[in-house]
Amino acid sequence: MRAQVKSFEAENPLVVFSGDAFNPSLLSTVTLGAQMPPVLNAIGVHVACVGNHDLDFGTAQLMKLVKQCKFPWLMANVLDRQTKKPYANALATHIMDWNGVKVGFAGLVEEEWLETLGAVNLEELEYVDFIEEGRRLAQKLKAEGAEILVAITHMRVPNDRKVAAELS
C-alpha cells in the first residue's frame, strides 16, 4: 500500500481512509488491531473516518489505537449520549491546508452501522441523521474558511449517493 501511495508522490496525494482499519482481519483477532497504527502512519494517511469494525474490540481499544495514529479520526453523527460529543473521542470535522487550499472534512456514518456494534452499549450512543448533520457541518466548515468540502463516509453506496445528491 505504501508503494502505491509513494508512486503518486509527485502529485502530492491527499490520503483519506474511510474506516474498518483495525478489524476485520485474522491478524487483528490476535493483536486487537494493534498492528495497524504503524501501517497507517507509514502509508501517510491524512484523515480517517471511524468504521463500525473499528469498534469490534470495544471503545477503549479504539481510543488507544487512535492515539497512536498521526492523523485525526472523524465521526460526526454518532454521539456520546451524555456529553453530546462525537463518540469515542472522534472529531466531527477537520480542516487542513492542502496545496494552498483549505479542505474541510466531515466524518459521517449510516444508522444501520449501529446494528453491527457488538462490543458497544448502544444505550451510550445517540445517532444524528447523516444528511441533517452533513448540512450543518458544511455550513460550519465554510464559515471556518474551508474552500473544498469532503464527506468521509462509512456507509453503503445508496447512502453515499444520497450524500452526494443532497449535500453537493
C-alpha positions as CSV (number, residue, x, y, z in Angstrom):
1,M,0.0,0.0,0.0
2,R,2.8,2.4,0.9
3,A,4.4,1.7,-2.5
4,Q,1.1,2.7,-4.2
5,V,0.9,5.9,-2.4
6,K,4.6,6.6,-3.0
7,S,4.1,6.0,-6.7
8,F,1.9,9.2,-6.7
9,E,4.2,11.2,-4.5
10,A,5.0,13.8,-7.2
11,E,1.3,14.6,-7.3
12,N,1.2,15.2,-3.6
13,P,-1.8,12.9,-2.9
14,L,-4.3,13.5,-0.1
15,V,-4.7,10.1,1.6
16,V,-8.1,9.5,3.2
17,F,-9.3,6.3,4.9
18,S,-13.0,5.5,5.3
19,G,-12.9,3.1,8.2
20,D,-12.6,-0.5,9.3
21,A,-8.8,-0.1,9.7
22,F,-8.5,-2.1,12.9
23,N,-10.7,-5.1,12.0
24,P,-11.7,-7.4,10.4
25,S,-8.7,-9.5,9.7
26,L,-7.2,-12.7,11.0
27,L,-4.2,-10.8,12.4
28,S,-6.5,-8.3,14.2
29,T,-8.2,-11.1,16.1
30,V,-4.8,-11.8,17.7
31,T,-3.5,-8.2,18.0
32,L,-6.8,-6.4,18.6
33,G,-5.9,-4.1,15.7
34,A,-2.5,-3.0,17.2
35,Q,-0.6,-3.8,14.0
36,M,-2.5,-1.1,12.1
37,P,-1.4,2.3,13.5
38,P,2.2,2.0,12.4
39,V,1.0,0.8,8.9
40,L,-1.5,3.7,8.5
41,N,1.1,6.2,9.7
42,A,3.7,4.7,7.2
43,I,1.2,4.9,4.4
44,G,0.8,8.6,5.1
45,V,-3.0,8.8,5.9
46,H,-4.0,12.4,6.4
47,V,-7.5,11.9,7.9
48,A,-9.9,8.9,8.5
49,C,-13.5,8.1,9.4
50,V,-14.3,5.6,12.1
51,G,-15.9,2.4,10.7
52,N,-18.1,0.0,12.6
53,H,-15.5,-2.7,12.7
54,D,-13.0,-0.2,14.3
55,L,-15.2,-0.7,17.4
56,D,-15.1,-4.5,17.3
57,F,-12.7,-4.7,20.3
58,G,-14.5,-2.0,22.3
59,T,-14.4,1.7,22.7
60,A,-11.3,1.8,25.0
61,Q,-9.3,-0.2,22.4
62,L,-10.3,2.0,19.6
63,M,-9.3,5.1,21.6
64,K,-5.9,3.5,22.4
65,L,-5.3,2.7,18.7
66,V,-6.4,6.2,17.5
67,K,-4.0,7.8,19.9
68,Q,-1.1,6.0,18.1
69,C,-2.2,7.5,14.8
70,K,-0.6,10.7,13.4
71,F,-3.8,11.9,11.9
72,P,-7.4,12.7,13.0
73,W,-10.3,10.3,13.1
74,L,-13.7,11.7,12.3
75,M,-17.3,10.6,13.1
76,A,-19.7,13.5,13.5
77,N,-23.1,11.9,13.7
78,V,-22.7,9.2,16.4
79,L,-22.6,11.0,19.7
80,D,-21.9,10.0,23.3
81,R,-25.4,10.3,24.8
82,Q,-24.1,12.0,28.0
83,T,-21.6,14.5,26.5
84,K,-23.3,15.1,23.1
85,K,-19.8,15.0,21.6
86,P,-18.7,12.5,18.9
87,Y,-18.4,9.0,20.3
88,A,-15.0,7.5,21.3
89,N,-13.3,10.9,21.2
90,A,-13.6,11.2,17.5
91,L,-13.7,14.6,15.9
92,A,-16.7,15.9,13.9
93,T,-14.6,17.8,11.4
94,H,-11.1,18.6,10.4
95,I,-9.7,21.5,8.2
96,M,-6.3,21.3,6.6
97,D,-4.3,23.3,4.1
98,W,-3.6,21.2,1.1
99,N,-1.5,22.6,-1.7
100,G,-2.7,26.1,-0.7
101,V,-6.3,25.2,-0.5
102,K,-8.3,24.9,2.8
103,V,-10.0,21.4,2.7
104,G,-12.7,20.7,5.2
105,F,-13.6,17.2,6.1
106,A,-16.6,15.7,8.0
107,G,-17.0,12.1,9.0
108,L,-20.5,10.6,8.5
109,V,-21.9,7.1,9.1
110,E,-25.2,5.5,8.3
111,E,-27.7,4.5,11.1
112,E,-27.6,0.8,10.0
113,W,-23.9,0.9,11.1
114,L,-25.1,0.9,14.7
115,E,-26.7,-2.6,14.4
116,T,-23.3,-4.2,13.9
117,L,-21.7,-2.8,17.1
118,G,-21.5,-5.9,19.3
119,A,-18.8,-4.6,21.7
120,V,-20.6,-1.2,22.3
121,N,-23.5,-0.5,24.6
122,L,-26.0,1.2,22.2
123,E,-27.6,2.9,25.1
124,E,-24.5,5.1,25.3
125,L,-25.0,6.4,21.7
126,E,-27.1,9.0,20.1
127,Y,-27.5,8.9,16.3
128,V,-28.0,12.0,14.2
129,D,-29.2,11.7,10.6
130,F,-26.2,11.9,8.3
131,I,-27.9,14.3,5.9
132,E,-29.0,16.7,8.6
133,E,-25.6,16.6,10.3
134,G,-23.8,16.9,6.9
135,R,-25.7,20.1,6.1
136,R,-24.9,21.6,9.5
137,L,-21.2,20.7,9.2
138,A,-21.0,22.0,5.6
139,Q,-22.1,25.4,6.9
140,K,-19.7,25.3,9.8
141,L,-16.7,24.3,7.7
142,K,-17.5,27.1,5.1
143,A,-17.7,29.6,8.0
144,E,-14.3,28.4,9.2
145,G,-12.8,29.1,5.8
146,A,-12.9,25.7,4.0
147,E,-12.8,26.1,0.3
148,I,-13.4,22.4,-0.6
149,L,-15.7,20.2,1.5
150,V,-15.2,16.4,1.7
151,A,-17.6,14.0,3.4
152,I,-15.6,10.9,4.5
153,T,-18.3,8.3,4.9
154,H,-18.6,4.8,6.2
155,M,-21.8,3.7,4.6
156,R,-23.1,1.7,1.7
157,V,-23.4,3.0,-1.9
158,P,-27.1,4.0,-1.8
159,N,-26.4,6.3,1.2
160,D,-23.2,7.6,-0.3
161,R,-25.3,8.6,-3.4
162,K,-27.8,10.3,-1.1
163,V,-25.0,12.3,0.5
164,A,-23.7,13.3,-3.0
165,A,-27.2,14.3,-4.2
166,E,-28.4,16.1,-1.2
167,L,-25.2,17.8,0.1
168,S,-23.5,18.9,-3.2
